[in-house]
Amino acid sequence: MKFTKMHGIGNDYVYVDCFREKVENPEQLSIRISDRHKGIGSDGLILIMPSEKADFRMRMFNADGSEAQMCGNGSRCVGKFVFDKGLTDKTLITLETKAGIRVLKLFPENGKVARVTVDMGEPILETAKIPVLWPGNRLIGGEIDYDSGKYLTTCVSMGNPHAVIFTQNIDRLNLEKIGPSFENHPFFPERINTEFVEILSPTHARMRVWERGSGETLACGTGACAVAVAGVLNGLLERKSTVSLLGGDLELEWRAADNHVYMTGEAVTVFEGEIE
């Protein structure tokens, strides 16, 4: 099976062209290839497939084999993949995901895509749809008692669920120790991705992320979008902001005109190979 290793600001996945390759058990394959000692090494597996609803379809699997609804950094890399490989010559394409259809704007340089803007759609704030077992219709700055302490939490879904924690000194946090207590809290019946965020200015924030099924990763695109939305809702960020992650920066805009979140960032091919 041929594959391509790609990353978006350090959020790395193994990409398989399912126009040419057949993957029968993606859950087990994701576990195998994601192993950074015995496999290829990645945050998971992304399949690029035909679609009856859009130009292309994406399926994304975490390192533990669980399937996620959406991946922002992954969708940018899909855009680069299909353009660079000649599967399309369009610079505006639609991508089917489990979270719905996303629109990608590609920015080629010298015949290869370097950056991509993704229309991530409208944020979901209703607790029942995220889902969060919270008595109110929204959870914005509500206090939740985790194993590691009480934290003010804002929950947003960008196709997959996020809990955003605004705090200080995020570099000192031991996410390996505290991350699982957030991911598996009883309030989150489908588990949750958690962003720990430090506000630097009204247009700039830093974050670390603990992703369900993968642990701490260098970046999470949907998580950065959730941070941008949560920052506005809590009066901490403007509608246009930069979010700095361990792997690099993303440009975010939550537009009032259409209520959509737009994310812009790099897409990089690392290497290609073949695995039995």
N, C-alpha and C positions, 0 to 999 in steps of 0.2 A: 504494500500500500504506500503510495507516494503521499507526502505531506509537506506543508510549509509552516515553519515556526515564525510567528509574527508577534509584535507587541505594540500597544498603545500606551505611551509613557510608563513602560515597565510592566503593565498588565499583560502577561504573555499567555498565548494559547497556541495549540496545534490545530492547523486548519486543513481540512480535507475537502477536495473537490469531488462532490458526490454526483457531478455530471459524468465523471469518469471512473470513480471508485465506488465500491459497494461496502457499506458498513452495516453489519448485521446486529451487533450488540454494542452500541455506542457507550452505554453505561460502564461496562467492563473495560472497554477500550480506553475510556477517559481515565479510569483509575490506573491502568497500566502505563499509559504514555505520560501521565502527569508526574509520576514518581521521579524526583530529581536525582536519584541515585541509580535506579534500575530501569528507568524509562527515558523518554526524551527530555522531560522536565518542563512543566508548565502549570498554569493555574486551571487548566482544563482543556476541553476539546470543543471545537466549533466546526460544524458541518455546513457546507455551502451547497444548496440544493435548488432544484427547479421549483417554481411556484406557479400556482394557477391564479393567484391574486395580485402578485407584484412581479418586479423584474427578477428577483431572487428571493430565496428563503434561507433563514439561518436557524440552526438548532445549536444550543449551547449547553454544555455539560460541565459541572464543577469537578474539581479534582477528586471528590469522593463519589463521583458517578451520578449525583443528583442532577436533574435537568432544571435549568433556570429559565425564567420567562424572557429575560432580556439582558444584554450586555452592551453598554455604551462604547467602551473601548474596543470590544470585539466587532461591533457593527462598523466602526471606522475602518478596521483592518479588512473586513469583508469588502468594503467599497474599494479599497486599494487593490485587493486580490483580483476582483473581477475585472477591473480596468487594466491593471498591469498584465494580466494573463490573456487579455483580448476577448474576454467573455462579453464585454460591452464596450462601446466607444462613447457612451453617454456620460456626461459629467453631472447629471441629475438623475438618480435612480431611486426606486422604491424597494424596500426590503421587508419581507414578511417575517415577523417574529411571533412568539407565543403571546407577547404583550400587544400585538397589533402591528400595523404597517408603519414603518418609519421611512422618512425621506432623507436621502444622503446627497449632499453637494460635495463633489470631488474637486480638488485643486491640484491638477497635474503640474509637474515641473520637469521639463526635458523628457516628456513622454511617460513619466511615472508619477503616481499620486503621492504627495508628501503630507497633505493635510486634508481633513474632512470635517465638514459641519453636518451634524445630525440633528434633525428636528425630532426631539425626544417625546413630543406630544405634551399633553396636559398632565400635570401632577395630580395624583389621587390623594385626597386628604381625608376622605370618609373612613373612619376606623374600621367599619365592617368590611370595606373593600380592600384594605391594605394587606391582611387583616390584623387588627389589634383588639384584644379583649379589654376594652376601655369603656366606661359607662357613658362618656360623651361622644358626640358625633365626630369630633376632632381631638387629636392629642397634640397640643402646641404648648411646650414648656411645662408639661405635667410631670410631677415627681413620681418616679418608680423606684422601688426598693430592690436592688440587685444584690447578689451575694457579696459584691465588693463595695456596696454602699448605695446611698440614695443619689440619683441623678435626675436633673430636669431633662426631659426627653421630648423631642418633637418627631412625629412619625409621618413619613411621606412614602408613597409608592410611585416609582417611575417605571412601572411594569413589574418590578419586584420590590419587596418591602425594605424600608430603611428606618432605622432609629438614629436620630442625629443628637449628639451630646455636645453642647458648647461648654468648654472647660479651659483650663490653663495648663501649661507645661506638658503638652501632649508627648514630648520626647521621653518623658520620664515614665510614662505608662507602661506597665508590663502586660501587653495585650495577650500574650500566650497564657497568662494566668487568669486575667479577668474576662477575656473575650468570650469564652464559652458560656459564661453566666448571662451575658447579654443575648447571645444567639439563641439560647435554649430557654429563655425566661417563659414562664407559663402564659404571660400576656400575649405571646407571639406563637399562635398555633402552627404556623408554617415556618417557624424559625425566622431570623431576621439578620440583615446586614447592619452593622453598627459603625457610624462615623464619629470619631472624636475630633473636635474642631476647635481651633484657636483663631480668634478674630484678630487680624493685624491692622485692618482699616476698614472703612465702609465698602471698599471695593476689592479687598484681598483677605483671603482666609487660608489657613493651613489645616490639613486633615490627615489622620491615619484611619485606616479602615480594617475592620474584622469582617470578612465575608463568610456567610454561611456556607459550609461545605468545603471551604478552602483555607480558612484561617486568615492571618494578616497577609495582604497583598500590597504590591507597590502602588497600585492604583485601582480605582473603581469608577467608571464613567457615570453610571446611574447614581452612585453614591455622591459624586461631586454635584450632580444635578439636584439631588435631594438636599444637599448642604446649601446650595444657592437658594432654593425655595424656602427652606427652614430659616435661613438667615434673614430673608425678607419678612417672613411671618413674625419673627421675633424682634424685628426692628434693628437688626445688626448689620445687614448688608443691603446694598443697593441692587437694583434689578440687573445691572451688568456688573459682573465681578470676575476675578481670577481666583481659582482654587488651586493651591499648590499641594501636590501629593508627593509621596516619597519618590515616585518615578518621574515627576515633571509637573508642568502646569496645564490646566484646562481653562479655556475661556467660556464663560457661561452667561446666558441672557434669558431671563424669564420675562417674556414680552407681555405687557398688559393688553396689547391689541388683540391677541388670539389666545392668551393664557398658555402658550406653548413654551417649553424650555429648549433652547438651542445650545448645543455643545460643540466646540471646535478644538481640535487637537491633532497631534501627529499620528501617523500610521506607518509602521516600520517593518520591513521584512528582515528577519534575522538570518535564516538559512533554510534550505530545502533538503529533503532526504527521502529515504525509503525504509520502511520497517516491515518485518514479516508478521 
